[in-house]
Amino acid sequence: MTDPRTALVVGGGIAGPAAAMALQKAGIDSVVYEAHAASAEGSGTFLTLATNGVSALRVLGADQPAIAAGFATTASVLWSGTGKRLGAAAVSMTLDDGTTGYTLKRADLYKSMHDQAVSRGIRIEHGKRLLAAETDGGMVLARFADGAEATGDILIGCDGIHSAVRPIIDPGAPGPDYAGLINLGGYVRGVRVSADPGTYHMIFGKRAFFGYAVAPDGEVWWFANVPEPGEPARGSLAAISTGQWRQRLVGLFADDAGPATRLIEATSHDLAASPVHTMPRLPTWHSGRMIVIGDAAHAPSPTSGQGASLAIEDAVLLGKCLRDLPGPDQAFATFEWLRRPRAERVIKQGARINNNKAATGAARIIRDTMMPAMLPIYVRFIANGKPGKQLYGHHIDWDAPASPIQE
Ligand SMILES: Cc1cc2nc3c(=O)[nH]c(=O)nc-3n(C[C@H](O)[C@H](O)[C@H](O)COP(=O)(O)OP(=O)(O)OC[C@H]3O[C@@H](n4cnc5c(N)ncnc54)[C@H](O)[C@@H]3O)c2cc1C
């Protein structure tokens, strides 16, 4: 296959605009097709952009606008529902050059990525929900729900965990797994909590998990993970009103120490709940002229705090592979070979934390007893040791040539 000159990027969330910017650096023109009519769906919650994500954005020259919308978060303190301090852990790692992790509203990160891409002349078309794609005469032909079609040399699926591109690449590919948790979050002013800005407080409550951090302007950002063994039917959570959620959350956290119930009661905006999903291992990420990256390929649990960062790293490395390797098949194979071990390591870590969050009964008592002893070892191991450096210190050197796959 010849080197691609044009690309169709499906999905305008985080991986999509990042991929378009990386492709542009590699000399490939692309158009981003986003299903949502206005801007990409940003939902009300927030996320952490880890140091490795900031570093990947920096390769694209897109880090400053993104982090300007958030605040540095470096530490988290873990508590049991009884108010026992279980330990402290790094949220991300502060690198030697001072790069640190940030917390930012999902919608702000989406907007920043979108605006950066558009300011570089990249076209983002909204209201374009991909339905089908096929390879035709050495080109990819994409069809959208509004009847439009587009062609390009390659197609990059950045369409998230419920990807439409994934089953086009591999009709036998598994779909997302439900993690047994529902996520909700909110923002509230005027409630006093004893916490330093930039530190997360995570409470392994008796019945559910609660986390909060104070922004430098005093606003408290909180989230809750509610165990729900059966996967809710799609759309069913939207039918639950804010009042009903508030009442349920207050009940769930009523017996826990900490400010959860005060924060929930004082939150005046609508609460939107979403089920937490992860992606099982895909047999392959690419076929012919199409590939999936970001959550579409390897969504880790939100608990890992790495989904957005991995998506940005993917975009940068894919740009490099397409720049340096002859033809999309070799570029895609090398990309997957280089990326898969890292993505799978992060997924494994996130899944372990999810199990702790969903613990009830005896498992909860064992967790609360073991954690104070185990956590310092774990923190030293993950945050300060080699695994932490591998996770947070990961840097993609844009100028170094991408090495071809080695069997
Ligand atoms: C509650 C929650 C908390 C999280 N917390 C963190 C965190 O703290 N840190 C972190 O790094 N990550 C976190 N994540 C994960 C992170 O949000 C994702 O990993 C990241 O958004 C993945 O980026 P993406 O571009 O691959 O997918 P997405 O951001 O999901 O973007 C996919 C885009 O594709 C569009 N799309 C979908 N289908 C189509 C179609 N058929 N045609 C065209 N467009 C389509 C969507 O509208 C969307 O804009 C969290 C996720 C959740 C749900």
The ligand as an SDF file (V2000), in Angstrom:
LIG
                    3D

 53 58  0  0  0  0  0  0  0  0999 V2000
  -17.1270    8.9690   34.3680 C   0  0  0  0  0  0  0  0  0  0  0  0
  -15.8290    8.9130   33.6630 C   0  0  0  0  0  0  0  0  0  0  0  0
  -14.6940    9.4060   34.2970 C   0  0  0  0  0  0  0  0  0  0  0  0
  -13.4590    9.3660   33.6370 C   0  0  0  0  0  0  0  0  0  0  0  0
  -12.3600    9.8270   34.2640 N   0  0  0  0  0  0  0  0  0  0  0  0
  -11.1780    9.8240   33.6150 C   0  0  0  0  0  0  0  0  0  0  0  0
  -10.0200   10.3670   34.2100 C   0  0  0  0  0  0  0  0  0  0  0  0
  -10.0340   10.8380   35.3490 O   0  0  0  0  0  0  0  0  0  0  0  0
   -8.8730   10.3930   33.4880 N   0  0  0  0  0  0  0  0  0  0  0  0
   -8.8140    9.9060   32.2240 C   0  0  0  0  0  0  0  0  0  0  0  0
   -7.7400    9.9750   31.5940 O   0  0  0  0  0  0  0  0  0  0  0  0
   -9.8900    9.3640   31.6370 N   0  0  0  0  0  0  0  0  0  0  0  0
  -11.0640    9.3170   32.2910 C   0  0  0  0  0  0  0  0  0  0  0  0
  -12.1560    8.7970   31.7040 N   0  0  0  0  0  0  0  0  0  0  0  0
  -12.0030    8.1810   30.3970 C   0  0  0  0  0  0  0  0  0  0  0  0
  -11.8930    9.1960   29.2870 C   0  0  0  0  0  0  0  0  0  0  0  0
  -12.9870   10.0840   29.3030 O   0  0  0  0  0  0  0  0  0  0  0  0
  -11.8180    8.4570   27.9750 C   0  0  0  0  0  0  0  0  0  0  0  0
  -10.8260    7.4670   28.0600 O   0  0  0  0  0  0  0  0  0  0  0  0
  -11.5020    9.3920   26.8360 C   0  0  0  0  0  0  0  0  0  0  0  0
  -12.5560   10.3130   26.6830 O   0  0  0  0  0  0  0  0  0  0  0  0
  -11.2980    8.6050   25.5600 C   0  0  0  0  0  0  0  0  0  0  0  0
  -11.2070    9.4960   24.4760 O   0  0  0  0  0  0  0  0  0  0  0  0
  -11.7240    9.0370   23.0490 P   0  0  0  0  0  0  0  0  0  0  0  0
  -11.5260   10.2070   22.1750 O   0  0  0  0  0  0  0  0  0  0  0  0
  -11.1280    7.7260   22.7010 O   0  0  0  0  0  0  0  0  0  0  0  0
  -13.2700    8.7630   23.2380 O   0  0  0  0  0  0  0  0  0  0  0  0
  -14.4120    9.8090   23.6000 P   0  0  0  0  0  0  0  0  0  0  0  0
  -13.8960   10.8920   24.4360 O   0  0  0  0  0  0  0  0  0  0  0  0
  -15.5540    8.9870   24.1270 O   0  0  0  0  0  0  0  0  0  0  0  0
  -14.8320   10.4440   22.2110 O   0  0  0  0  0  0  0  0  0  0  0  0
  -15.5100    9.6740   21.2290 C   0  0  0  0  0  0  0  0  0  0  0  0
  -16.2230   10.6540   20.3050 C   0  0  0  0  0  0  0  0  0  0  0  0
  -16.7270    9.9190   19.1850 O   0  0  0  0  0  0  0  0  0  0  0  0
  -18.0410   10.3710   18.9100 C   0  0  0  0  0  0  0  0  0  0  0  0
  -18.7460    9.2640   18.2390 N   0  0  0  0  0  0  0  0  0  0  0  0
  -19.2320    8.1330   18.7910 C   0  0  0  0  0  0  0  0  0  0  0  0
  -19.7870    7.3510   17.8450 N   0  0  0  0  0  0  0  0  0  0  0  0
  -19.6240    8.0040   16.6730 C   0  0  0  0  0  0  0  0  0  0  0  0
  -19.9890    7.6800   15.3130 C   0  0  0  0  0  0  0  0  0  0  0  0
  -20.6020    6.5290   14.9860 N   0  0  0  0  0  0  0  0  0  0  0  0
  -19.6860    8.5870   14.3430 N   0  0  0  0  0  0  0  0  0  0  0  0
  -19.0290    9.7590   14.6450 C   0  0  0  0  0  0  0  0  0  0  0  0
  -18.6850   10.1020   15.9150 N   0  0  0  0  0  0  0  0  0  0  0  0
  -18.9700    9.2150   16.9120 C   0  0  0  0  0  0  0  0  0  0  0  0
  -18.6100   10.7150   20.2730 C   0  0  0  0  0  0  0  0  0  0  0  0
  -19.6960   11.6020   20.1760 O   0  0  0  0  0  0  0  0  0  0  0  0
  -17.4040   11.3410   20.9580 C   0  0  0  0  0  0  0  0  0  0  0  0
  -17.3170   12.7190   20.7220 O   0  0  0  0  0  0  0  0  0  0  0  0
  -13.3870    8.8150   32.3280 C   0  0  0  0  0  0  0  0  0  0  0  0
  -14.5350    8.3260   31.6940 C   0  0  0  0  0  0  0  0  0  0  0  0
  -15.7430    8.3550   32.3610 C   0  0  0  0  0  0  0  0  0  0  0  0
  -16.9740    7.8130   31.6730 C   0  0  0  0  0  0  0  0  0  0  0  0
  1  2  1  0
  2  3  1  0
  2 52  2  0
  3  4  2  0
  4  5  1  0
  4 50  1  0
  5  6  2  0
  6  7  1  0
  6 13  1  0
  7  8  2  0
  7  9  1  0
  9 10  1  0
 10 11  2  0
 10 12  1  0
 12 13  2  0
 13 14  1  0
 14 15  1  0
 14 50  1  0
 15 16  1  0
 16 17  1  0
 16 18  1  0
 18 19  1  0
 18 20  1  0
 20 21  1  0
 20 22  1  0
 22 23  1  0
 23 24  1  0
 24 25  2  0
 24 26  1  0
 24 27  1  0
 27 28  1  0
 28 29  2  0
 28 30  1  0
 28 31  1  0
 31 32  1  0
 32 33  1  0
 33 34  1  0
 33 48  1  0
 34 35  1  0
 35 36  1  0
 35 46  1  0
 36 37  1  0
 36 45  1  0
 37 38  2  0
 38 39  1  0
 39 40  1  0
 39 45  2  0
 40 41  1  0
 40 42  2  0
 42 43  1  0
 43 44  2  0
 44 45  1  0
 46 47  1  0
 46 48  1  0
 48 49  1  0
 50 51  2  0
 51 52  1  0
 52 53  1  0
M  END
$$$$
